[in-house]
Amino acid sequence: MTYAAIDFGTSNSAVSLGQQGSQRLVPLEQGRDTLPTAIFFNAEEARISYGRQAMAEYQAGYAGRLMRSLKSLLGSELINETTLVNGRPLPYRDIIGHFLNHLKQQAEAAAGTEIRQLVLGRPVHFVDDDPERDRQAEATLAEIARDVGFDQPSFQFEPIAAALDYEAQLQRETLVLVADIGGGTSDFSLVRLGPSLRSRIDRSGDVLASTGVHLAGTDFDQQLSLRAAMPQLGLGHHGKTGKPVPAQIYFELATWHKINFLYAPRELVQADTLRTFYADERYHQRLMKVLREREGHRIAGAVEDAKVAVAAGGETALDLGFLEAGLLVPVSEAQLIAATAAAQVRIAETALAAVQQAGLRPDQVQAIYFTGGSTGLRGLRQAIAASFPQAETVQGDPFASVARGLGVHAGKLFA
């Protein structure tokens, strides 16, 4: 039987293919095993692009609509609404469907056959503190998967999938805290792993606790943008009367899935009326240039690149020269840590809550397994590890371990 396992991530996605008793990751773009979760509806050429190609076309100036962080729509009020795409209304769930269908087509091209069986990863919580919306988010994703041609999909928690991938490396039974910190959520599972346990299909008895919080990489991007990029457009500045510039527009401009809404004619008119709030009109001019020329995602991408560049130390410069010649904004690891300090504390508390939920002491955790793109932030790893002094810290594959672990789970279900 041929089957697929999809890690549909907020920032990046990956697919594991099971066929003839073996599993492998599917090359999704330019030979790479991961695909940025991005989709671009190219109006000039009447086609849809995905991943790096989608972002490249948008940044090259093609007319159209770029969308990222699609997973964030699940569990939100937007999921049952439509949005204008190149002048026509398109349901948000259909946009997710386009992306999942693309992953399906890539997997089928690699397999040489149709694929109907699927395991999908899911965060511990799509939505914090709202079990009904969380249940509905999973149900919606399952419906979309069926709509693009999969049979009834199975789900597995993403941190548990990462645990199954890590388990292949272990030589003895180990109590492991899996920290899966991606683009949209930070998830933790306390799992008993070991060689003698690998053959079990049902691992629920080995999962001692799972916790999660809807804070992760895109939140770090937002906070860094508010600290480094948005002040260059006027955030934090004051008008001639001493009143502060209204901040709401900057929070939306720093949030991936809200940027496009700011380009609507009504929003442009509203932004233009803010001119009187600026003592230095240069900032308002920069803001309007961003909105009129639709450069919001370009700023967001530059902020994300800066975050990655300083995540493990050092400094970089946020190049905003496309707004004003020579406009460079220094960014350092210290700034990143300061910008994300509150989020990091909450994430570290969520990790500790998983152990407390299991009724165990922090010093009983033997290993912390880090996976997900946001675990590249050194300060975040240190903040989490500080609560578990006896635990060995292990860095897994940031982008592919969940997909491989989902493949392991799928193999037990379908093989």
C-alpha positions as CSV (number, residue, x, y, z in Angstrom):
1,M,0.0,0.0,0.0
2,T,1.2,3.5,-0.8
3,Y,0.4,6.2,1.8
4,A,1.5,9.7,2.8
5,A,2.1,11.6,6.0
6,I,1.8,15.4,5.8
7,D,3.3,17.9,8.2
8,F,1.2,20.9,7.3
9,G,3.1,23.6,9.1
10,T,2.5,27.3,9.7
11,S,5.8,28.3,8.1
12,N,7.0,25.1,6.3
13,S,5.4,21.8,5.2
14,A,6.9,18.4,4.5
15,V,5.6,15.0,3.2
16,S,6.7,11.5,4.0
17,L,5.9,8.8,1.5
18,G,5.4,5.2,2.4
19,Q,5.7,2.6,-0.4
20,Q,6.8,-1.0,-0.7
21,G,7.8,-1.2,2.9
22,S,10.1,1.8,3.0
23,Q,9.6,5.5,3.7
24,R,11.2,8.6,2.4
25,L,10.7,12.4,2.3
26,V,9.3,13.8,-0.9
27,P,11.3,16.5,-2.7
28,L,8.8,19.3,-2.8
29,E,10.7,22.1,-4.5
30,Q,14.1,22.4,-6.1
31,G,15.1,19.1,-4.6
32,R,14.4,20.2,-1.1
33,D,12.3,18.2,1.4
34,T,10.5,21.2,2.8
35,L,8.2,23.7,1.2
36,P,7.4,27.1,2.7
37,T,3.7,27.2,3.4
38,A,3.1,30.0,1.0
39,I,0.7,30.4,-2.0
40,F,0.7,33.1,-4.7
41,F,-2.2,33.6,-7.0
42,N,-0.4,35.2,-10.0
43,A,-2.8,37.5,-11.7
44,E,-0.6,38.3,-14.7
45,E,-0.1,34.7,-15.7
46,A,-3.4,33.3,-14.3
47,R,-1.7,30.5,-12.3
48,I,-0.9,29.5,-8.7
49,S,2.6,29.2,-7.3
50,Y,3.8,27.6,-4.1
51,G,6.6,27.8,-1.6
52,R,9.8,29.7,-2.5
53,Q,8.5,30.2,-6.0
54,A,5.4,31.9,-4.7
55,M,7.4,34.3,-2.6
56,A,9.9,35.0,-5.4
57,E,7.2,35.9,-7.8
58,Y,5.5,38.2,-5.3
59,Q,8.8,39.9,-4.5
60,A,9.6,40.2,-8.2
61,G,6.6,42.5,-8.5
62,Y,4.1,40.2,-10.3
63,A,0.5,41.4,-9.7
64,G,-1.5,38.9,-7.5
65,R,-2.2,37.8,-4.0
66,L,0.3,36.2,-1.7
67,M,-0.8,34.2,1.4
68,R,1.3,32.6,4.2
69,S,0.6,31.1,7.6
70,L,-2.4,29.3,6.1
71,K,-2.5,27.0,9.1
72,S,-3.4,30.0,11.4
73,L,-6.8,30.1,9.6
74,L,-7.8,26.8,11.2
75,G,-9.9,27.5,14.3
76,S,-10.2,31.2,13.5
77,E,-13.4,33.0,12.5
78,L,-12.0,33.5,9.0
79,I,-12.0,29.9,8.0
80,N,-15.6,29.9,6.8
81,E,-15.3,33.3,5.1
82,T,-14.1,34.4,1.6
83,T,-11.3,36.8,0.6
84,L,-10.8,38.7,-2.6
85,V,-8.2,37.0,-4.8
86,N,-7.4,38.9,-8.0
87,G,-10.8,40.5,-7.9
88,R,-12.9,37.4,-7.2
89,P,-14.1,36.0,-3.8
90,L,-12.4,32.7,-2.8
91,P,-13.2,30.7,0.4
92,Y,-10.2,30.5,2.8
93,R,-10.8,26.7,3.1
94,D,-10.3,26.5,-0.7
95,I,-7.0,28.2,-0.4
96,I,-5.8,25.6,2.1
97,G,-7.3,23.0,-0.2
98,H,-5.1,24.3,-3.1
99,F,-2.0,23.9,-0.9
100,L,-2.8,20.4,0.3
101,N,-3.7,19.3,-3.2
102,H,-0.3,20.6,-4.3
103,L,1.4,18.4,-1.6
104,K,-0.7,15.5,-2.7
105,Q,0.3,15.9,-6.4
106,Q,4.0,16.1,-5.5
107,A,3.7,12.9,-3.4
108,E,1.8,11.1,-6.2
109,A,4.4,12.2,-8.8
110,A,7.1,10.7,-6.5
111,A,5.1,7.5,-5.9
112,G,4.0,7.0,-9.5
113,T,0.5,6.2,-8.3
114,E,-2.6,7.7,-6.6
115,I,-2.5,8.2,-2.9
116,R,-5.6,7.9,-0.7
117,Q,-4.3,7.0,2.7
118,L,-3.1,9.9,4.9
119,V,-1.8,10.8,8.3
120,L,-1.9,14.5,9.1
121,G,0.1,16.1,11.9
122,R,-1.7,18.5,14.2
123,P,-0.6,20.8,17.1
124,V,-1.6,19.9,20.7
125,H,-3.9,22.9,20.5
126,F,-5.0,24.6,17.3
127,V,-6.7,27.1,19.7
128,D,-5.8,27.7,23.3
129,D,-8.4,27.2,26.0
130,D,-11.3,26.4,23.7
131,P,-11.8,22.7,23.2
132,E,-14.8,23.1,20.8
133,R,-12.9,25.4,18.4
134,D,-9.9,23.1,18.6
135,R,-12.1,20.1,17.7
136,Q,-13.6,22.1,14.8
137,A,-10.2,23.1,13.5
138,E,-9.2,19.4,13.2
139,A,-12.6,18.5,11.6
140,T,-12.2,21.3,9.1
141,L,-8.7,20.2,8.1
142,A,-10.0,16.6,7.7
143,E,-12.8,17.9,5.5
144,I,-10.4,19.8,3.3
145,A,-8.2,16.7,3.0
146,R,-11.1,14.6,1.9
147,D,-12.1,17.3,-0.6
148,V,-8.8,17.0,-2.4
149,G,-9.0,13.3,-2.7
150,F,-7.8,11.6,0.5
151,D,-9.8,9.0,2.3
152,Q,-10.7,9.7,6.0
153,P,-7.3,11.0,7.3
154,S,-5.8,10.0,10.6
155,F,-4.2,12.5,12.9
156,Q,-1.2,12.4,15.2
157,F,0.1,15.1,17.5
158,E,3.2,16.8,16.0
159,P,5.4,16.5,19.1
160,I,4.5,12.8,19.4
161,A,5.5,12.3,15.7
162,A,8.8,14.0,16.5
163,A,9.2,11.6,19.4
164,L,8.8,8.6,17.1
165,D,11.5,10.0,14.8
166,Y,13.9,10.5,17.8
167,E,13.1,7.0,19.2
168,A,15.0,5.4,16.2
169,Q,18.2,6.8,17.7
170,L,17.8,5.5,21.3
171,Q,19.6,2.5,22.7
172,R,17.7,2.4,26.0
173,E,14.4,3.5,27.5
174,T,14.4,7.2,28.1
175,L,12.0,9.8,29.5
176,V,12.0,12.5,26.9
177,L,10.4,15.9,26.7
178,V,9.7,16.7,23.1
179,A,9.7,20.4,22.3
180,D,8.2,21.1,18.9
181,I,8.3,24.8,18.3
182,G,7.4,25.8,14.8
183,G,5.8,28.9,13.2
184,G,2.4,28.9,14.9
185,T,2.5,26.8,18.0
186,S,4.9,25.5,20.7
187,D,4.0,22.0,21.7
188,F,5.4,19.7,24.3
189,S,4.9,16.0,25.0
190,L,6.5,14.0,27.8
191,V,7.0,10.5,26.3
192,R,8.6,7.3,27.3
193,L,10.7,6.1,24.4
194,G,13.0,3.1,23.8
195,P,13.9,0.2,21.5
196,S,11.5,-2.2,23.2
197,L,8.6,0.1,22.7
198,R,9.0,0.9,18.9
199,S,6.8,-1.9,17.7
200,R,3.7,-0.7,19.5
201,I,1.0,0.8,17.3
202,D,-0.9,2.4,20.2
203,R,1.6,4.6,22.1
204,S,-1.0,6.4,24.2
205,G,0.3,4.6,27.3
206,D,3.8,6.0,26.7
207,V,2.6,9.6,26.4
208,L,2.6,10.9,29.9
209,A,1.5,14.4,29.2
210,S,1.0,16.9,26.4
211,T,0.7,20.7,26.5
212,G,0.8,23.5,24.0
213,V,0.5,27.2,23.5
214,H,-0.4,29.2,20.4
215,L,3.0,31.1,20.5
216,A,5.9,30.5,18.2
217,G,7.9,31.7,15.2
218,T,5.4,34.0,13.6
219,D,4.8,35.7,17.0
220,F,8.6,36.2,17.3
221,D,8.6,37.7,13.8
222,Q,5.8,40.1,14.8
223,Q,7.5,41.2,18.0
224,L,10.8,41.7,16.2
225,S,9.1,43.7,13.5
226,L,7.4,45.9,16.1
227,R,10.7,46.6,17.7
228,A,12.9,47.0,14.6
229,A,10.9,47.7,11.5
230,M,7.7,49.4,12.4
231,P,9.4,52.3,14.3
232,Q,10.9,53.2,10.9
233,L,7.4,53.7,9.7
234,G,6.3,55.7,12.7
235,L,5.4,53.3,15.5
236,G,6.2,54.9,18.8
237,H,6.5,58.4,17.4
238,H,4.4,61.4,18.3
239,G,2.5,64.2,16.5
240,K,3.0,67.9,16.9
241,T,0.5,68.0,19.8
242,G,2.3,65.2,21.6
243,K,-0.3,62.5,20.9
244,P,1.2,59.1,20.0
245,V,0.8,57.8,16.5
246,P,-2.1,55.2,16.5
247,A,-0.5,51.8,16.8
248,Q,-3.1,49.4,15.5
249,I,-2.0,49.7,11.9
250,Y,1.5,48.7,12.8
251,F,0.4,45.6,14.7
252,E,-1.5,44.5,11.6
253,L,1.3,45.3,9.3
254,A,3.6,43.1,11.5
255,T,1.2,40.1,11.3
256,W,1.6,37.9,8.2
257,H,-2.0,36.9,7.7
258,K,-3.4,40.5,8.2
259,I,-1.1,42.4,5.9
260,N,-3.2,42.0,2.8
261,F,-6.3,43.5,4.4
262,L,-4.4,46.8,4.7
263,Y,-4.2,47.2,0.9
264,A,-8.0,47.6,0.5
265,P,-9.0,51.1,-0.8
266,R,-10.9,51.9,2.4
267,E,-7.8,51.0,4.6
268,L,-5.6,53.1,2.4
269,V,-7.9,56.1,2.8
270,Q,-7.9,55.6,6.6
271,A,-4.1,55.3,6.7
272,D,-3.8,58.5,4.7
273,T,-5.9,60.4,7.2
274,L,-3.3,59.6,9.9
275,R,-0.9,62.2,8.4
276,T,-1.7,64.8,11.1
277,F,-0.5,62.5,13.8
278,Y,3.1,62.7,12.6
279,A,5.4,65.5,13.7
280,D,7.9,64.2,11.1
281,E,5.9,63.4,8.0
282,R,8.7,61.3,6.6
283,Y,7.5,58.4,8.7
284,H,4.0,58.7,7.3
285,Q,5.4,58.8,3.8
286,R,7.2,55.6,4.4
287,L,4.1,54.0,5.8
288,M,2.0,55.0,2.8
289,K,4.7,53.8,0.4
290,V,4.5,50.4,2.0
291,L,0.8,50.2,1.7
292,R,0.4,51.7,-1.8
293,E,3.2,49.6,-3.3
294,R,2.2,46.5,-1.2
295,E,5.6,46.0,0.4
296,G,4.2,44.6,3.7
297,H,5.2,41.0,3.0
298,R,8.6,42.2,1.8
299,I,9.2,43.8,5.2
300,A,7.9,40.7,6.9
301,G,10.3,38.5,4.9
302,A,13.2,40.7,5.7
303,V,12.4,40.6,9.4
304,E,12.1,36.8,9.3
305,D,15.5,36.6,7.6
306,A,17.0,38.9,10.2
307,K,15.6,36.7,13.0
308,V,17.2,33.7,11.5
309,A,20.5,35.5,11.0
310,V,20.8,36.5,14.7
311,A,19.1,33.5,16.3
312,A,22.4,31.9,17.4
313,G,24.3,35.1,18.0
314,G,25.8,38.0,16.2
315,E,24.3,41.0,14.4
316,T,22.8,41.8,11.0
317,A,21.1,44.7,9.3
318,L,17.5,44.9,8.3
319,D,17.7,46.4,4.8
320,L,14.8,48.7,4.1
321,G,16.5,50.5,1.2
322,F,13.5,49.8,-1.0
323,L,11.6,52.4,1.1
324,E,14.3,55.0,1.4
325,A,17.9,54.8,0.1
326,G,20.4,53.7,2.7
327,L,17.7,52.8,5.3
328,L,19.5,50.1,7.3
329,V,18.3,49.0,10.8
330,P,20.7,47.1,13.1
331,V,19.4,43.9,14.6
332,S,21.2,41.8,17.2
333,E,20.5,38.6,19.2
334,A,20.0,40.8,22.3
335,Q,17.3,42.7,20.5
336,L,15.6,39.5,19.4
337,I,15.7,38.2,23.0
338,A,14.3,41.4,24.4
339,A,11.5,41.5,21.7
340,T,10.5,37.9,22.4
341,A,11.2,37.7,26.2
342,A,7.5,37.5,27.3
343,A,6.7,34.9,24.7
344,Q,9.8,32.8,25.7
345,V,8.8,32.9,29.3
346,R,5.3,31.6,28.5
347,I,6.6,28.9,26.3
348,A,9.1,27.7,28.9
349,E,6.3,27.7,31.5
350,T,4.2,25.5,29.1
351,A,7.1,23.0,28.8
352,L,7.3,22.8,32.6
353,A,3.5,22.3,32.8
354,A,3.8,19.1,30.8
355,V,6.0,17.5,33.4
356,Q,3.8,18.8,36.2
357,Q,0.8,17.4,34.4
358,A,2.4,14.0,34.5
359,G,3.1,14.3,38.3
360,L,6.8,14.2,37.8
361,R,9.7,16.3,38.9
362,P,11.8,18.3,36.3
363,D,14.9,16.5,37.4
364,Q,13.4,13.2,36.2
365,V,13.4,14.3,32.6
366,Q,16.3,12.6,30.9
367,A,16.4,14.3,27.6
368,I,14.8,17.3,25.8
369,Y,14.4,16.8,22.0
370,F,14.1,20.0,20.1
371,T,12.5,20.2,16.7
372,G,10.7,22.8,14.7
373,G,12.2,25.9,13.0
374,S,12.0,28.2,16.0
375,T,14.2,25.9,18.1
376,G,17.1,27.6,16.2
377,L,16.7,30.5,18.7
378,R,19.5,29.8,21.2
379,G,17.9,32.0,23.9
380,L,14.6,30.0,23.6
381,R,16.4,26.6,23.9
382,Q,18.3,27.9,27.0
383,A,15.1,29.2,28.6
384,I,13.4,25.8,28.2
385,A,16.4,23.8,29.3
386,A,16.9,25.9,32.4
387,S,14.0,24.1,34.1
388,F,15.4,20.6,33.5
389,P,19.0,20.6,34.8
390,Q,19.5,16.8,34.5
391,A,18.3,16.5,31.0
392,E,20.5,16.1,27.9
393,T,19.5,18.5,25.2
394,V,19.3,17.1,21.7
395,Q,18.7,19.1,18.5
396,G,16.6,17.2,15.9
397,D,16.0,18.1,12.3
398,P,14.2,21.4,12.7
399,F,12.0,21.0,9.6
400,A,11.7,17.3,8.8
401,S,11.6,15.2,12.0
402,V,7.8,15.6,12.4
403,A,7.1,14.5,8.9
404,R,9.4,11.5,9.3
405,G,7.7,10.6,12.6
406,L,4.3,10.9,11.0
407,G,5.6,8.5,8.4
408,V,6.5,6.0,11.1
409,H,3.0,6.3,12.6
410,A,1.4,5.9,9.1
411,G,3.5,2.8,8.5
412,K,2.1,1.2,11.5
413,L,-1.5,2.1,10.5
414,F,-1.4,1.2,6.8
415,A,1.4,-1.2,6.1
